[in-house]
């Protein structure tokens, strides 16, 4: 194999995105000089408060919400916990005890649901098909008058499959249930509108669309019952205590502004690069299989199974490329993706899967060497196995 490049080609945008330089510039003044506490009643505090509220407006505009419906949090995992556990607390006296979530949800949704199941709720998983999508017809059969809350991710972090959220939301509302959407992997990569989705709660993560790690938000539709799961002062409408992280919130707002302005052109650009990469790999590797939906998929996500080997072996042999075999939440583990197993794919296919995710800073010039590195590594390992 060739010597590794000084800067490996980055194809792991679903794990995290680089901070956009424009986002960094927006937040730097609030690290240097804008140190005021937004709750302080003097000029430093008022300036910080105004910056937080401006960011709230920017995030709201990105998803078609009202500023007062945005609650800032430290990350999507915290926002998911607030949405699910907070809604359960608010609904516990209502008599309904049913919870539904898809079988491919992120652990920050699945684990709170399982925790609630241990405290008297009834939590049930919605199965997915071989593309990773929930079947609305099956959802219609299980969303009954006993269900209080349904949670469904908008786009899967491993295969990029986009869920039929609106269809499920309509079913949930017809049954009198709340609808939560984990849109952490989708916001900033595809158009997201809370009214079009029909959701009551929606989660987003800054570091998935070019803001720093450590900031996220929860959309709470006006009138939706939600109780806090942490206690302190009355920050964020009483739902999330703690002094606001002004620099990161400003960064999230700027990232939202950029996404709103550039999303359409960026999606076209990224999808073209993804399809070019797929074509190059498929033409050189017989038996390469696409995982996920062929078109209802995030524009930058390409999850493919390489025949005859394990995905981690392939990536270990391509040190000039940064990618993953699945969710970054499970990095370091060589077991096959649970998402692919849930989709009904064979153990061999799941073991050979590699997730290649592209984004804003991926260039056309990187596609050929990235494909060449993967093809060369596959051929080398396949030859060694056959010998």
N, C-alpha and C positions, 0 to 999 in steps of 0.2 A: 504493500500500500504506500501511497505517497505521503510525504511529510505533512503533518497537520498545518493548516493555515493559521496565521497569527490571530485572526478573528474568525472563528467558525461561522458559517452561514447559519443564521438564526431562523429556524422553522418550528418554533414552539410558542406561537402567539396565543394559543388557547390556554397555555399555562400562565403566561403573563406577557404584557406588552412593554416595550421600552417606554420611558417617559418622553413624550414629545417635547422637543426643546422649547416650543412656545408655551407649553404648560409649565415647564420649569421656570421660565422667565416670569410668568404670571404669579407664581407662588413665592419667588425669592424675596420680594420686598416684605412679605409677611413673615419671613424668617429673620430678616435683618432688622427692620424698623417697626413693622406692624405688630408689635408684641402685645397689644392691649387685649384685655379680657372682654369678650363681647357683652358680658353682663355688667360691666363697669359703666357708671354714669358720668363719664368724662370724655374728653375728645379722643383719647386712645381707644377707649372701649366702644365709643360710637362709631369710629372708623372701622374697627374690627367687625362690629355688628352689621354695618352696611355692606361689608365685603361678603359676609356669610349670607346675607339676604339676597345679594346680587347672584351669588352662586346658586342659591335655592331657585331663583327664577330661571337660571340657565339650565339647570337639571330638569326642572318642570317643563320647560319649552321643548327639550329633547324628546320627552315621552308623552307630550300632549296633556300634561297635568297642570294643576294650579299650584303656585308656590307653597301655599299652606298645607298641601298634601305630601310634602317631601320631608322626611325625617332623616337626618344625617347619622351615620353609624361608622364604626371603625372598619367594617368590611362586609361583604355579602353574607358571610356565615353568621355574623351577629344579626344582620338584618333578617335573615331567614328565621333565626331563633326567635327574634322579637315578633315576627309575623305569625309564626305557628303557635308558639307558647303563649304569646299575648292574646291571640284570637281565642285560643282554647280557654284561657282564664276568663275572658269576657263572655264566652258562650256556655260556660259550664253549668249555669243555672237554667239553661233553656230546654233541657230534656233530651236534646239530640246528643248522641255519643259516637257518631260515625266519622271517621277520617279516611280520606282516600289520597294516595300519592302514586306516581308512576314507579315502575320497577327499575327505572334508570335514573332516578333522582340523585343529585349530589348528596354526599353524607350529611351536609348541613341542613338538609331537608329530611332525609331518611332517618337520621338518628333522633332528632326531636320528635318525629312521629312515633318512633318505637318507644321513646321515653314516655310519651303520652299514653301509649298502649299499656304501659306498666302501671299507670295511675288511674285506670278505669275506663279509658277510651277504647274504642274498637278501631284499629288501624288496618286498612286493607290496601294491598298493592294492585295497581292497574297493570296488567301485562302489556308487553309491546310486541310488535311483529318483527320480522327479520330485518326490517330497515330501522328499527328502533322507535317506531311510532305507536302511540296508543290508538286503539280502534274506538271511535266515538260510539259505535253501536254497542260495544261491550260496556262502555262507560254509561250509556243510557240505562243499561240493565242493572247497574249496581249503584248508581246515584239515586238513592231513595230518600224518603222523608226523614230517615234516621241520620242522614249525613249532614254534618255541620260545616265541614271545611274540605275543600279539594285543593291539592297542590300539584302543579304540573309545570316542569321547566319549559321555557320557550325553545331553547336550542341546546342540544346535548354537547357537553364539553369534550367527549371523546370522538364521536362520529359526526357531529354537527347537525344531526337530524332535527328539523323544525317540527314541533308538535302542533296538532290541530287545536290550539288553545281556545279559539273563539267558540268552536263547536262544543267543547267540554264546558266552557264557562256558561254558555246558554243552558246546558243541562243542569249545571250546579244551581244557577239562579232560579230555574224553573222549579227545582226541588227545595228552594229556600236556603241553600248553602252558600257560604262565602267561597270566593275563588282567589287563590294565591298563585302567582307566577314567579318562578325563579328565572329572571332574565339576565343573570350575571354574565353568561357567555354570549348573549345576543345584543345587548345594548351597545351601540357604537359600531356594530358590525352589520346590522340590518335595521330596517325601519321598525320602530317600536312605538305604538300608540296605545295608551291604556284604555281609551274608549273603544278603539277597534278590537282590542283583545277582550274587552268585557271583564277585566279583572278588578278585584277590590283591593288587592295588595300586590305589589311588585317589587322585586329586589334587583339592585344593580351594584356592580363592583367597579371602582375606579381603575384598578390596575389591569382590567381587561380591555380598557380602551384609552390607554396612553396617559393616565394619571398615575401617581405613585401608589404603592401598596399602603394599606392602612386607612383607607377611606372608602365608604360605600354609602348607599342610601336605601331607604324603604319608602315606596309610595303607599300612602294610606288614603283610599278614596274617602271623601267627606261623608260623614255619617257612619263609617265602618267602626264597629265596636272593637276596641283594642285596649288591653291593659299592659302596663309596663312589666318587665321581668327583672329590672334592676331599679334600685331606689336611691334617691338623693335629692338634689335640687330639681327645680322644674324645667330643665333644659328640654329643647326640642318638643315643645308642646306637652311636657310631662312624660314623654314616652322613652326618653333616652338620657339619663342624667350624665353629667360630666361637662367640664368646660370644653367648648367646641374647638376642634383642631383647625384653626383658621387657615394656616398655609395649605393644608391638604384639601380642605373644603373649597378654597379658591381654585386649587388645581383641578378638582373635580368639575367645578363650574366651567373652567376654561376648556377642559377636555370635552365637556358636553357641547359647548358652543362650537368647537371645531368639528365635532362629529355631525352636528346638525347641518353645518355648512358644506361639509366635504363628503358626507356618507355616500351619496349616490355615485359620484365619480370614482370614489375609492373602491366601492363594491365591484364596479365593473372592472377596474384595474386588477384587483386582487383575484377575482374569479378567473380572469383570463390567464393569469400566471399559474393559478392552481390547476387549471385544465391543461395548460402546456406541460406542467410537471407530470401530471397523470398520464398524458399521452406518451411522453418520453419513457416513462417507466413501463407502461403497458406494452409498448412496442418492442421492448428489449427483454421483458421477463415473462415468459409463457406461464400462464396460470395465476398471474397477479389478480387479486380480487378486491373490488371496492366494498367497503363496509359502510353502512348507512344508506340514506336515501339518495338516489341518483341526482335529483334536482331540488327536492325540498331539504336544503342543506345550507349551512353557513357558507358564504362565498370563499372563505379562506381555509376551509377544513378539507383535508384529504386523508382519510383513514383507509389504508390498504393492507392486505395480508400478502406477505411474500411466501411463496410455496417452499416447503422443505426445510425451514429453519425457524428459529425463534427471533422475534423482533428485537429483543435486547442484544442478541448476538450481532445482528446486523448493525445496530447503532454503535455498539462497542468497536466495530471495525471501521467506522466512519467518523473519526475524531475531528474532521474538518466540517462537521455538520452537527447542529444542535437541534434535536427533535426528541420525541418521547414515544413510548409504547402505549400510553394511555393517560389517565389523569395524573397530574403532578402531585395530587394528594397521596398517591401511592408510590412515589418514586423510590427506587431502591429495591422494590419487590420484583421478582422475576415470574410471579404467577400471572396467568392469562387474565385479561380484562374481564371483570365481572359484568360490565355492560354488554360486551359481545356475547358472553355466555347467556345472559338474560334474553338477548335477541335470538337465541336458539342456534347460534353458529357453532360449528364443531370445535372441539378442543384444539385441534391442529390449526384451524384457521385463526382462532383467537390468539394462539401462541405466536403466530407469525405476523401479527398486526403491528403496524407502526402508524403513529399519528403525525402527519406533517401539516402544520398550521401556519399560514402566511398572513401578512398584515401590511400596514401602512408603509413600512420601510423596506419591504421585500422588493428587490429590483429584478427586471428581466434578465440582467446579466448574471444573476445568481442561480437561475433555474437550470441551465445546462450543467454547470459544475455540480450542483446538488444532485441532479438526476444521475450524472456520471459516477459520482461517488457511491451512491446507493446501488447502482447496477454493478459496478466493479466489486463491491463488497459482497453482494449476493452471489455473483459468479464464483468468487474466491471461496466463500464458505460452502456453497453447493458442491464445488469440486472437491473440497476437503472431506465433506461428508460422503461423497460417492467413492472416494479412493479407498 
